[in-house]
Amino acid sequence: MFNHKQNLLNRLKPQIQQILDSENPKSIKLQNICDLLYQQIPYYNWVGFYFAQPGEKKLYLQQYAGKPTEHTVIPFGKGICGQVAVTNQNFVVPDVQAQDNYIACSIEVKSEIVIPLFFKGENIGQIDIDSHSPNAFSEEDEAFLTWLNQQISQKVFSK
């Protein structure tokens, strides 16, 4: 499992670099990342970026791939995404039903991973991924998505 998953994630890195190095606007780059992850990783059943607005304690859904969600604005502290906005820590949820503060998006969602995106030391947003499989996300996913957000910070937000 480790090798297959690690190989899958590593194979996407050159494509991600190509997307981030393109001349496309930020919104297109982020949408292309969502689409790539959603299409290429079978257990990534919903992929989205939420971003905070300066001075507000809310996250706003920007780009995503997967079924539409009604959760387009999430207050800090509410749900897994809202918790990550407050704690600035990665959050891997093997079983969403076991989480008291989980915001149900779909009965199909069984596990979730949320990784904060930092720019100049500030948590400006996060990538949120849902899976229809329980316990879908591993340390490899966490490391890959942390790397991804670092690349996005350097190549998208620093320009």
N, C-alpha and C positions, 0 to 999 in steps of 0.2 A: 504493500500500500504506500509506504513512504516513498519509494523510488518512483512509482507511477505518478503520484501526486506532485512530488518535487519536480519531476521531468515536465509535467504538464504546465506547472506554474513558471518554470524557467524558460520554457519554449515561448511564452508570451512576452517575456521581457523585451526582446528586440522590436516586436510590434508596438509595444507600449512606448518605447523610446522614439520610434518613428512618428507615432501620433503626437507625442509631446514636443518633438522637434519641428513639427510642421508649422506652416505659417497661418494655420487656422486660428480663429478667435478662441478664447478660453472656453466658451460654452460649447463649441463644436469639439474641442479636444476632450473635454470631460464627457460629453455624450458618446464620443467614439470609444472612450475607455469603458464606459458602462456597457455599450453594445458588445465590445470585444469580450469582456469578462462573462457577460450573460450568455453569449453564443458559444464560447469556447470551453467554459468550465461547467460540466453537466450538473453539478450540485449547487451552482450559483443561480437560484431561481428568481431572484430580484436583486438588482444592484442599483444603488442610488447615492447621490451626494447631497447632503444637507449642509447649509451654510448659515452662520449667525450674521446678523446685521449689527454694525457697531452701535453700542448703547442699548440694544434690545436683548432681552433674555429669552429669545426664541430662535429656533432653527427653521429654516425655510428650505423645502425640497427644491432642488434645481434640476439637474439632469438625472435621468434614471432609465433603466431598461427592465421590462417585465410588466406585469399587470398594473394598471393605474391604481393609486392608493388615495384614500381620503385624507391620509395623514401628511398634508403638505406643510403644516405649521405645527411644530412641537415645542412646547415650553421647556425651558431648562429644568431638569430634574424629573421630567415625566417620561416614562418609558426608558428603554435601553439607550436610545439616542440622547435623550435629555439627561440621563445619568452621565454619559460620556462627556457631554458639554460641561458638566459641573466638575467631574473628577479628573478630566484630562487623561484618563487611562483607557487602554484597550479593554473591550468587554466581549468575551466569547460566551455564548449561551448555548449549551448542549441541548437543553430542553426548555423551550419557551414557556411551556405549561408550568414549570417549576418556579418561574419568576413572578414575584408579587407585583412588580412595577412594569410588567410587559404590556405594551399596547398591541392588541390583536389586530393584525392587518388582514389575515386570511386564515381560515381553518387549515389550509394546506401547510402553513409555515410551522416547522418543527424545531429549527435552530436558527441562530442569528449571530453575526459578528459585526461589531462596530469599532472602527479604528479612527482616532482623531487625526485631523490634518492641522499641522502647525505651520505658521508663517511668522518668522522673526520672533519665535518663542511663544506666540499666542495661538490658542486653539481657535481657528477660524471656521472649522467645519469638520465633516467626517464622511467616511464612506460607510455605508450600511448595506449589508448583504444578508438576505434571507435564503434559507434552504428548506425544501420539502422533506429532507432527510434528517432524522434525529442525529445529533452529535456529528454534524457534517464537517465542522471546522477544526483544524489541527494547528499545531505550532507552525507548520509550514505555511498555512494560509495566513496566520497572524504575521509572520515574518515577511511574507510576500506583500501583503497589504500595507504594512508599515513602510516597506521599501517604496511601494507605489506612491503613497502619500508624500514621502520625502522627495521623490522625483517630481511630483506635481507641484509641491511647494517651490522647488528650485527652478523648474522649467516653465511653470505657468504663472505663478504669482510674483516671482521676482522680476518679471519683465515689465 
